[in-house]
Amino acid sequence: MVTAAGVGRANGGWRFFLLLCGIAVLLSACAGVDRKDDDARFAHSVAALPLYNATNDVEGPRMVRDQAAGRMKRLRYRNMPVKDVDLALRDRLGITLGSQLDLATPQELGAELGVDYLLYGYLLDFDTITTGIYNVNKVRAAFKLVEAKSGRVVWSRAGGVRNEIHSAGEAGVGIAALIHAADKGDAELYKTIPGLEGIPGLTDWKTGYSEHEKSVGTAALFSLGEQLVTQALGVHLYIESYDMLDRIMGDFPRGE
């Protein structure tokens, strides 16, 4: 299996990276979480709730939520379709955003949705920074699985993934080090978000790949070109999100 790190290191890696983004569009279309697969044999049902969005990106929460819901289906949960979750929350509880979920208890949410478990999610970073000297894609999120009847948190985890290109000189390396340090300190900003407290891994970051370019202009060109193409394809930060969920949900409990 080719990882984001492997793509970054391989010869012609950027061309292959963009190819992967195009493939991701086809995979997401063919393997959407709302397919009517026969999962009645699975013992436990779950609803992936709207993500609390602490970023300025509108599409990021939807993509990350869809990816997480798809993983739970593969982990043998009876996955309530995301569109049905949203419809029920809106019509029965007046909830349309993840930031409104604290208006209802897990017991109330579980009763209205008719599920055993609730997946709460928090999108904390979903950014592309292009400066030439330092350019980065980064995604960070937190999730917790809650038993609806008791309100008990049965699993929780957070983490972030960044892929970066910077100039090979001292300036690029120095800025990368400063950004890494700032990313670890950002967790202080999220202590006021309801429900985020106690989730481990908020300061954990994985650098998927770190490319060094001799030319500042070339580094900026690669970063900007990738951003424009992936946004046009509707898969911006798809690979970073996928790798992040690999890391966060590696020990997610199976539903069977």
VENRA-V327772 format. One record per backbone hydrogen bond with DSSP energy under -0.5 kcal/mol. CO is the residue of the C=O (numbers start at 1). NH is the residue of the N-H. Records with the same first field share a line. If there is no record, write none. Layout:
BEGIN
CO: NH + NH
END
This chain:
BEGIN
3: 7
4: 8
5: 9
6: 10
10: 13
12: 16
13: 17
14: 18
15: 19
16: 20
17: 21
18: 22
19: 23
20: 24
21: 25
22: 26
23: 27
24: 28
25: 29
26: 30
27: 31
32: 35
35: 37
37: 39
39: 42
44: 78
45: 116 + 117
46: 80
47: 49 + 119
51: 98
52: 54 + 123
59: 63
60: 64
61: 65
62: 66
63: 67
64: 68
65: 69
66: 70
67: 71
68: 72
69: 73
70: 74
71: 75
72: 77
73: 76
75: 255
77: 79
78: 46 + 80
81: 84 + 85
82: 86
83: 87
84: 88
85: 89
86: 90
87: 91
88: 92 + 93
89: 93 + 94 + 95
90: 94
94: 96
97: 100
98: 101
100: 103
101: 104
105: 109
106: 110
107: 111
108: 112
109: 113
110: 114 + 115
116: 148
117: 47
118: 120 + 146
119: 49
120: 144
121: 52
122: 124 + 142
123: 54
125: 140
127: 138
129: 131 + 136
131: 133
133: 167
134: 131
135: 165
136: 129
137: 163
138: 127
139: 161
140: 124 + 125
141: 159
142: 122
143: 157
144: 120 + 146
145: 154 + 155
146: 118 + 148
147: 151
152: 147 + 154
155: 145
157: 143
159: 141
160: 206
161: 139
162: 208 + 209
163: 137
164: 211
165: 135
166: 213
169: 173
170: 174
171: 175
172: 176
173: 177
174: 178
175: 179
176: 180
177: 181
178: 182
179: 183
180: 184
181: 185
182: 186
184: 187
185: 188
186: 189
187: 190
188: 191
190: 193
192: 194
193: 196
196: 199
198: 200
199: 202
200: 158
201: 204
203: 205
204: 160
206: 162 + 208
209: 164
211: 166 + 213
213: 168
215: 219
216: 220
217: 221
218: 222
219: 223
220: 224
221: 225
222: 226
223: 227
224: 228
225: 229
226: 230
227: 231
228: 232
229: 233
230: 234 + 235 + 236
231: 234
235: 238
237: 241
238: 242
239: 243
240: 244
241: 245
242: 246
243: 247
244: 248
245: 249
247: 250
248: 251
249: 252
255: 44
END
